[in-house]
Amino acid sequence: MKIVDIKATTVALPLEAPLRHSAGAHWGKFVRTIVEVITDEGISGWGELGGGGESAEQEIVGLLPYLKGHDPLQLEQLRWKIMNPVACLYNNRMQLHAAIEMACMDIAGKSLGIRACDLIGGALRETVPFAAYLFYRNGNPENGVSDEHTADSIVAEAKRLKDRYGFKTHKLKGGVFSPEHDVEVYSALADALPGDKFRLDPNSVWTVETAIWVAKQIEHIHNDYFEDPCFGLEGMRRLRDRISIPTATNVVVVNFEQLASCIKSDSVDVILLDTTFWGGLRQAHRAGQVLECFQFGHGVHSSGELGIQLASMLHLGAALPNMTCAADAHYHHLLDDIIVGGKMEYVNGEIAVPKGPGLGVEVDREKMEHYARHFKEVGGYPYDRDPLRPDWYSVQPETRFAKP
């Protein structure tokens, strides 16, 4: 079996409402690039990566000369053909590789009649628990959403999501407003949902000293972990030495060099593994095996997925040996998906690992083309800007917080 073609399609899918974060916002939509790898046997495999537009599509299609004739079952060869560490200094291809590897694992599974998780050792669980991902949201009257910037509005949204999807863990995306405001909102969530677990993520914008102060204010809460309150391995190490809450990162440990340094210095407690940031599902799973050896916690990170990447996250979550906390997902914020059958369903806060071969999902080509046309109509958006603060841009550590 050989690769004969690679295609890339940028889509824009609407969110229920715009999502604010400390570096900017998701402006009411997710823009993703859908990758299709086609073999000489007529099998197509699907992958996905964040962002899009002409440049992303050209980057993906530009890899065809490297991969034409490649056997998609040869996943380790694929890694070296795309992610050679020296060659990547000139053209970082980690996320490109992630999408193509996703597609090749999809092809391999379809060819062999097995699931993607079986290619990395098999499933330890058949459902994966997820956390409710709570953002400060700008209003969207079309979907009946008012501005959600206060403690009362965030608590109301958390209760709505818990009733609808069954979440037992709740993650607040902080860092938009002052640390004092985040503490107020986070504490209100814990008071309103006794017995549940919580995690706070300000996306690295606080100083170590501010993060220490916040940790002291919330240490009585049933915290899963304190995610990326400050930036850098040294900052996270200093913080960890001074607080009682477990720390977590998806920012400062995203490759094996950083992982080795983190383990040696005991800088972070929980490493959040992303099937795109790490360069693919196999690389994220390998990192999980290393973390198991050293008894570090790990979880599944979300970078704003549609159903293809969500499937890769589910296969990762199925196979990780030491995943003791709920996975993250932006998925419940989406109004639609491009996979056959529509959006995957949450049951009691969990999503079932797909049963079909490969990734276990298929792309609805009509929907993909519909949302490709939608992208051409609405275009992209500046992820690292906030529509409510037109002259603002993020500087770390942050001091110019928004007003609720």
NORLIN-V808286 format. One record per residue. N is the residue number from 0. NEAR is the number of other C-alpha atoms within 8 Angstrom. D_FIRST is the distance of its C-alpha to the first C-alpha in Angstrom with 1 decimal. Layout:
# NORLIN-V808286
n=N near=NEAR d_first=D_FIRST
n=N near=NEAR d_first=D_FIRST
This chain:
# NORLIN-V808286
n=0 near=7 d_first=0.0
n=1 near=11 d_first=3.8
n=2 near=15 d_first=7.1
n=3 near=10 d_first=9.4
n=4 near=9 d_first=12.5
n=5 near=12 d_first=14.6
n=6 near=10 d_first=17.8
n=7 near=12 d_first=20.9
n=8 near=9 d_first=23.8
n=9 near=14 d_first=27.1
n=10 near=16 d_first=29.0
n=11 near=14 d_first=32.5
n=12 near=13 d_first=33.4
n=13 near=10 d_first=37.1
n=14 near=11 d_first=38.7
n=15 near=11 d_first=41.7
n=16 near=12 d_first=43.7
n=17 near=14 d_first=43.4
n=18 near=12 d_first=42.8
n=19 near=13 d_first=44.8
n=20 near=15 d_first=43.9
n=21 near=12 d_first=45.7
n=22 near=11 d_first=43.7
n=23 near=12 d_first=44.0
n=24 near=14 d_first=42.5
n=25 near=12 d_first=39.8
n=26 near=9 d_first=41.6
n=27 near=10 d_first=40.9
n=28 near=10 d_first=37.1
n=29 near=11 d_first=33.8
n=30 near=13 d_first=31.7
n=31 near=13 d_first=28.0
n=32 near=16 d_first=24.9
n=33 near=12 d_first=22.1
n=34 near=16 d_first=18.6
n=35 near=13 d_first=15.7
n=36 near=15 d_first=12.2
n=37 near=12 d_first=10.2
n=38 near=12 d_first=6.6
n=39 near=9 d_first=6.3
n=40 near=6 d_first=6.4
n=41 near=6 d_first=9.5
n=42 near=10 d_first=9.4
n=43 near=10 d_first=11.7
n=44 near=13 d_first=12.8
n=45 near=17 d_first=16.4
n=46 near=15 d_first=18.4
n=47 near=13 d_first=22.0
n=48 near=14 d_first=24.5
n=49 near=10 d_first=28.3
n=50 near=10 d_first=30.1
n=51 near=13 d_first=29.0
n=52 near=9 d_first=30.2
n=53 near=6 d_first=29.3
n=54 near=7 d_first=29.1
n=55 near=10 d_first=26.6
n=56 near=14 d_first=24.4
n=57 near=9 d_first=24.6
n=58 near=9 d_first=23.8
n=59 near=13 d_first=20.5
n=60 near=10 d_first=19.5
n=61 near=7 d_first=20.9
n=62 near=8 d_first=18.0
n=63 near=10 d_first=15.5
n=64 near=6 d_first=16.6
n=65 near=7 d_first=16.0
n=66 near=9 d_first=12.4
n=67 near=10 d_first=11.1
n=68 near=7 d_first=8.2
n=69 near=9 d_first=8.0
n=70 near=8 d_first=5.5
n=71 near=13 d_first=7.2
n=72 near=8 d_first=8.2
n=73 near=8 d_first=10.2
n=74 near=10 d_first=13.0
n=75 near=6 d_first=15.8
n=76 near=7 d_first=14.5
n=77 near=11 d_first=14.0
n=78 near=11 d_first=17.7
n=79 near=8 d_first=19.0
n=80 near=9 d_first=17.3
n=81 near=10 d_first=19.0
n=82 near=12 d_first=21.9
n=83 near=9 d_first=23.5
n=84 near=6 d_first=27.0
n=85 near=6 d_first=28.9
n=86 near=8 d_first=26.8
n=87 near=10 d_first=27.0
n=88 near=7 d_first=30.8
n=89 near=6 d_first=30.4
n=90 near=6 d_first=27.9
n=91 near=7 d_first=27.5
n=92 near=9 d_first=23.9
n=93 near=13 d_first=24.1
n=94 near=12 d_first=24.1
n=95 near=11 d_first=21.5
n=96 near=13 d_first=19.2
n=97 near=17 d_first=20.3
n=98 near=15 d_first=19.2
n=99 near=13 d_first=15.7
n=100 near=14 d_first=15.3
n=101 near=16 d_first=16.7
n=102 near=15 d_first=14.0
n=103 near=14 d_first=11.2
n=104 near=16 d_first=13.2
n=105 near=16 d_first=13.5
n=106 near=14 d_first=9.9
n=107 near=12 d_first=9.6
n=108 near=15 d_first=12.9
n=109 near=12 d_first=12.1
n=110 near=8 d_first=9.2
n=111 near=6 d_first=11.6
n=112 near=8 d_first=14.7
n=113 near=12 d_first=16.4
n=114 near=15 d_first=18.1
n=115 near=15 d_first=17.6
n=116 near=12 d_first=20.8
n=117 near=9 d_first=19.6
n=118 near=10 d_first=17.2
n=119 near=9 d_first=20.4
n=120 near=7 d_first=22.7
n=121 near=9 d_first=23.4
n=122 near=10 d_first=26.1
n=123 near=8 d_first=29.8
n=124 near=8 d_first=30.9
n=125 near=8 d_first=29.9
n=126 near=10 d_first=31.9
n=127 near=14 d_first=32.4
n=128 near=10 d_first=35.9
n=129 near=13 d_first=36.5
n=130 near=14 d_first=39.5
n=131 near=14 d_first=41.3
n=132 near=11 d_first=40.7
n=133 near=11 d_first=44.1
n=134 near=10 d_first=44.7
n=135 near=14 d_first=47.8
n=136 near=11 d_first=47.1
n=137 near=13 d_first=48.7
n=138 near=10 d_first=50.0
n=139 near=12 d_first=48.2
n=140 near=7 d_first=50.7
n=141 near=5 d_first=48.2
n=142 near=7 d_first=46.7
n=143 near=6 d_first=50.0
n=144 near=11 d_first=49.4
n=145 near=8 d_first=52.3
n=146 near=10 d_first=52.3
n=147 near=10 d_first=51.4
n=148 near=10 d_first=53.0
n=149 near=8 d_first=55.6
n=150 near=11 d_first=55.7
n=151 near=8 d_first=56.7
n=152 near=10 d_first=53.9
n=153 near=14 d_first=51.2
n=154 near=12 d_first=52.6
n=155 near=8 d_first=52.6
n=156 near=9 d_first=49.0
n=157 near=12 d_first=48.0
n=158 near=9 d_first=50.0
n=159 near=8 d_first=48.3
n=160 near=11 d_first=44.8
n=161 near=12 d_first=45.9
n=162 near=8 d_first=47.3
n=163 near=6 d_first=44.3
n=164 near=10 d_first=41.4
n=165 near=12 d_first=43.1
n=166 near=14 d_first=42.6
n=167 near=10 d_first=44.4
n=168 near=12 d_first=43.6
n=169 near=14 d_first=44.5
n=170 near=12 d_first=43.5
n=171 near=12 d_first=45.7
n=172 near=13 d_first=44.4
n=173 near=15 d_first=47.5
n=174 near=15 d_first=48.7
n=175 near=11 d_first=49.5
n=176 near=11 d_first=53.1
n=177 near=10 d_first=55.4
n=178 near=10 d_first=54.8
n=179 near=7 d_first=57.9
n=180 near=8 d_first=56.4
n=181 near=11 d_first=53.1
n=182 near=11 d_first=55.2
n=183 near=9 d_first=57.3
n=184 near=13 d_first=54.3
n=185 near=11 d_first=52.4
n=186 near=10 d_first=55.6
n=187 near=11 d_first=56.1
n=188 near=12 d_first=52.7
n=189 near=13 d_first=53.4
n=190 near=7 d_first=56.8
n=191 near=7 d_first=55.5
n=192 near=8 d_first=52.7
n=193 near=6 d_first=54.2
n=194 near=5 d_first=51.9
n=195 near=10 d_first=48.8
n=196 near=11 d_first=47.0
n=197 near=14 d_first=46.8
n=198 near=13 d_first=45.2
n=199 near=12 d_first=46.3
n=200 near=14 d_first=44.2
n=201 near=15 d_first=46.0
n=202 near=14 d_first=43.0
n=203 near=11 d_first=44.8
n=204 near=14 d_first=47.8
n=205 near=15 d_first=50.7
n=206 near=9 d_first=52.5
n=207 near=12 d_first=52.5
n=208 near=7 d_first=56.1
n=209 near=9 d_first=55.4
n=210 near=12 d_first=52.5
n=211 near=11 d_first=54.9
n=212 near=8 d_first=57.4
n=213 near=11 d_first=55.0
n=214 near=12 d_first=53.8
n=215 near=8 d_first=57.4
n=216 near=8 d_first=57.9
n=217 near=9 d_first=55.0
n=218 near=10 d_first=54.9
n=219 near=5 d_first=56.6
n=220 near=8 d_first=53.7
n=221 near=10 d_first=51.0
n=222 near=11 d_first=48.5
n=223 near=9 d_first=44.9
n=224 near=12 d_first=44.8
n=225 near=14 d_first=46.0
n=226 near=13 d_first=43.0
n=227 near=15 d_first=43.2
n=228 near=15 d_first=46.9
n=229 near=14 d_first=47.1
n=230 near=13 d_first=44.8
n=231 near=7 d_first=43.7
n=232 near=10 d_first=43.3
n=233 near=7 d_first=47.0
n=234 near=10 d_first=48.2
n=235 near=16 d_first=46.3
n=236 near=12 d_first=47.6
n=237 near=10 d_first=51.2
n=238 near=11 d_first=50.8
n=239 near=13 d_first=49.4
n=240 near=6 d_first=52.3
n=241 near=7 d_first=54.8
n=242 near=9 d_first=53.6
n=243 near=7 d_first=53.1
n=244 near=10 d_first=50.1
n=245 near=12 d_first=46.6
n=246 near=13 d_first=44.7
n=247 near=13 d_first=41.1
n=248 near=12 d_first=38.9
n=249 near=13 d_first=35.8
n=250 near=7 d_first=37.2
n=251 near=9 d_first=38.2
n=252 near=11 d_first=35.5
n=253 near=11 d_first=32.1
n=254 near=7 d_first=30.6
n=255 near=8 d_first=31.0
n=256 near=6 d_first=33.9
n=257 near=10 d_first=35.9
n=258 near=11 d_first=35.1
n=259 near=8 d_first=36.5
n=260 near=8 d_first=39.6
n=261 near=12 d_first=40.1
n=262 near=10 d_first=40.0
n=263 near=6 d_first=42.4
n=264 near=7 d_first=44.8
n=265 near=8 d_first=44.6
n=266 near=12 d_first=44.3
n=267 near=15 d_first=42.6
n=268 near=10 d_first=42.4
n=269 near=13 d_first=39.3
n=270 near=13 d_first=36.1
n=271 near=11 d_first=34.3
n=272 near=15 d_first=30.5
n=273 near=15 d_first=28.6
n=274 near=16 d_first=24.9
n=275 near=13 d_first=25.2
n=276 near=11 d_first=28.1
n=277 near=15 d_first=26.7
n=278 near=13 d_first=23.4
n=279 near=17 d_first=21.3
n=280 near=16 d_first=21.4
n=281 near=7 d_first=20.6
n=282 near=10 d_first=23.4
n=283 near=14 d_first=25.8
n=284 near=12 d_first=25.3
n=285 near=8 d_first=25.8
n=286 near=11 d_first=29.0
n=287 near=13 d_first=30.1
n=288 near=10 d_first=29.9
n=289 near=8 d_first=32.0
n=290 near=11 d_first=34.5
n=291 near=11 d_first=34.7
n=292 near=7 d_first=35.8
n=293 near=7 d_first=38.6
n=294 near=6 d_first=39.5
n=295 near=10 d_first=39.0
n=296 near=12 d_first=38.2
n=297 near=14 d_first=35.2
n=298 near=14 d_first=34.1
n=299 near=14 d_first=31.6
n=300 near=12 d_first=32.5
n=301 near=10 d_first=32.2
n=302 near=9 d_first=31.7
n=303 near=9 d_first=32.1
n=304 near=12 d_first=29.1
n=305 near=11 d_first=27.9
n=306 near=12 d_first=26.1
n=307 near=13 d_first=22.6
n=308 near=12 d_first=24.1
n=309 near=11 d_first=26.5
n=310 near=13 d_first=23.7
n=311 near=13 d_first=22.5
n=312 near=12 d_first=26.1
n=313 near=14 d_first=26.5
n=314 near=14 d_first=23.7
n=315 near=14 d_first=25.3
n=316 near=13 d_first=28.7
n=317 near=15 d_first=27.5
n=318 near=14 d_first=26.5
n=319 near=11 d_first=29.2
n=320 near=8 d_first=31.8
n=321 near=8 d_first=34.8
n=322 near=11 d_first=34.6
n=323 near=7 d_first=38.2
n=324 near=8 d_first=38.7
n=325 near=12 d_first=37.5
n=326 near=13 d_first=34.6
n=327 near=11 d_first=35.3
n=328 near=15 d_first=34.1
n=329 near=11 d_first=35.4
n=330 near=9 d_first=33.7
n=331 near=6 d_first=37.1
n=332 near=8 d_first=38.3
n=333 near=11 d_first=35.8
n=334 near=9 d_first=37.1
n=335 near=8 d_first=33.8
n=336 near=11 d_first=30.0
n=337 near=12 d_first=27.0
n=338 near=13 d_first=25.2
n=339 near=8 d_first=25.6
n=340 near=4 d_first=28.9
n=341 near=8 d_first=30.4
n=342 near=8 d_first=31.3
n=343 near=6 d_first=30.7
n=344 near=5 d_first=34.0
n=345 near=10 d_first=36.1
n=346 near=8 d_first=38.0
n=347 near=7 d_first=40.8
n=348 near=13 d_first=39.3
n=349 near=12 d_first=35.8
n=350 near=13 d_first=32.4
n=351 near=9 d_first=30.3
n=352 near=11 d_first=26.8
n=353 near=10 d_first=24.4
n=354 near=6 d_first=23.7
n=355 near=9 d_first=20.4
n=356 near=12 d_first=16.9
n=357 near=15 d_first=15.5
n=358 near=16 d_first=18.4
n=359 near=11 d_first=20.0
n=360 near=12 d_first=21.1
n=361 near=7 d_first=20.2
n=362 near=9 d_first=21.6
n=363 near=9 d_first=24.4
n=364 near=7 d_first=23.7
n=365 near=6 d_first=27.4
n=366 near=10 d_first=28.6
n=367 near=11 d_first=26.3
n=368 near=9 d_first=27.7
n=369 near=8 d_first=31.2
n=370 near=11 d_first=31.1
n=371 near=12 d_first=29.6
n=372 near=9 d_first=32.7
n=373 near=12 d_first=34.8
n=374 near=13 d_first=33.6
n=375 near=7 d_first=34.6
n=376 near=6 d_first=38.0
n=377 near=6 d_first=38.8
n=378 near=8 d_first=36.9
n=379 near=9 d_first=36.3
n=380 near=6 d_first=39.0
n=381 near=5 d_first=40.3
n=382 near=10 d_first=39.1
n=383 near=9 d_first=41.7
n=384 near=13 d_first=44.7
n=385 near=13 d_first=46.8
n=386 near=7 d_first=48.0
n=387 near=4 d_first=51.3
n=388 near=8 d_first=52.0
n=389 near=7 d_first=51.3
n=390 near=4 d_first=52.8
n=391 near=7 d_first=51.3
n=392 near=9 d_first=48.4
n=393 near=10 d_first=47.5
n=394 near=7 d_first=49.0
n=395 near=8 d_first=48.5
n=396 near=9 d_first=50.7
n=397 near=9 d_first=51.6
n=398 near=5 d_first=55.3
n=399 near=4 d_first=55.2
n=400 near=9 d_first=54.2
n=401 near=8 d_first=54.2
n=402 near=5 d_first=57.2
n=403 near=5 d_first=56.6
